Amino acid sequence: MKAKKELNLGLALLPIVAMLMLLVIGYGHYKLPIESLLLASAAVATAVAYWQGYHWVDIMDAIVAKLAKAMPVILILICVGGMIGAWMLSGTIPYMVYWGLKLISPQYIVITAFLITCATSVCTGTSWGTAGTVGVALMGVAAGLDVSLPATAGAVVSGAYFGDKLSPLSDSTNFAAIVAETDLYSHIRHLMYTTLPSFALAAGVYLLFGYNHLPNHAANLDKVDQIITSIASLYHLNAILLAPPILVLWGAITKRPVIPVMLAASVMAISIGVGLQGFTVQQGCISLIHGFSTSMFAAQGTEVTGLVNDIPRLLDRGGMFSIMSTILLVLCAFSFAGALTLTGALTVIINRLLKAIRSVGQLIAATVATTLLVTGATSDGKLALLIPAELFRESYLRMGLDTKNLSRTVEDAGTVTEPLLPWTSAGVYMASTLGVSTLDLLPWAIQCYAAIFFALIYGFTGFGIAKLPAVARTAPQGLNPV
């Protein structure tokens, strides 16, 4: 085969800089669709690949390989859309909203959303499962209480990823420990240095927000009463409606396959909707595929006139078709990632970073930068943990640092920042599930990005940095100190 041209640093940076400029200017200033900007970025990466000597079939193979890895995520997204529609039909989500409105004060909804999702995600180890169950219900409560939806969504994402980062049941937590070659529970304990201060900062901001942005109390109480009355008049409410989310949480805790559990929860919800709420099987299938609509109540003879406007906004949701635009975004993102991976641009950039490292602070900063770069460029959360861990492990050992510093840093910069990028699968999932755009919820997802700043501060001050025992500090043979 003909040898391919090597990239210099400038050409390696070109596709990534082009993507960042297109997103900042095209989306940030001109509000152009992200999908078109990602396709333009993919065109730049493709042009670089052509210059290297690759052919169209090579580029297509690389993109298809990326999409093949993304297929499980795409199928989960489709199942989530169907599940939400089915849960609206059964009354599961309205039931959780009903009790949320009765029990939670508007002043405390944001901090409550954060604490509930923290507890749920720690117990289950899944951010997606947490956001897709209690997160959806909490967003409905926030809408009913007239509280900022971006703030609530940011609190939900923060809490969901708190557990995804710390729970021993989390696949990303286990994966980070494995690729950095450290013990799982040592990794989790070391994460406390950056995660607990981030937790305290986020909780403080959410409490302060509650005191400073309280809606008009009298008007709010009247609206809440109307929503509670409307939900009670439309659905037969009892505890059996909680069976579908309990099934999903059980599946998460016991590590059952995600897609079959979600489909089973959807079938269970449709059965409840037919047996308890009086809907037809046809309406159940329509809710699963196209989404639930309040017009279905009229079809079964329930009076729907005079409902407050918030009820259709709350209930008319879900369906597998509602995820199709989201899937288009995933396809465009992975088209860019596939072409970029083929060029080897990331390897060139990271190798240059490695040559510049001279101190612990620089090593931590380089690990953070590399993890963020891989996350944004590949849209793959697992690669964002694997690649920096493989590249930097020996550097940590040569500096006499325990590899749990490495596992902590890649989690701080990778696992919890993935949902803050609009084109990653996690970002797409959170935005579509919670109904708030990624860039709107991003400032409020404090738990997700605050840890990066603590990681950098610790790196340059030496606080919270674990050193290897003196006997283990011998540099591997053949390697020179950095």
Secondary structure, DSSP 8 states (H G I E B T S, - for coil): --------HHHHHHHHHHHHHIIIIIITTT---HHHHHHHHHHHHHHHHHHHT--HHHHHHHHHHHHHHHHHHHHHHHHHHHHHHHHHHHTHHHHHHHHHHHH--GGGHHHHHHHHHHHHHHHH--HHHHIIIIIHHHHHHHHHTT--HHHHHHHHHHHHHHHHHH-TT-HHHHHHHHHTT--HHHHHHHHHHHHHHHHHHHHHHHHHHHHHS---HHHHHHHHHHHHHHHHHHS---GGGGHHHHHHHHHHHTT--HHHHHHHHHHHHHHHHHHTS---HHHHHHHHHT---THHHHHTT---TT--THHHHHHS---GGGGHHHHHHHHHHHHHHHHHHHHTHHHHHHHHHHHT--SHHHHHHHHHHHHHHHHHHH--HHHHHHHHHHHHHHHHHHTTB-THHHHHHHIIIIITTGGGSTTSHHHHHHHHHHTS-HHHHGGG-HHHHHHHHHHHHHHHH-TT--B--GGG----TT----
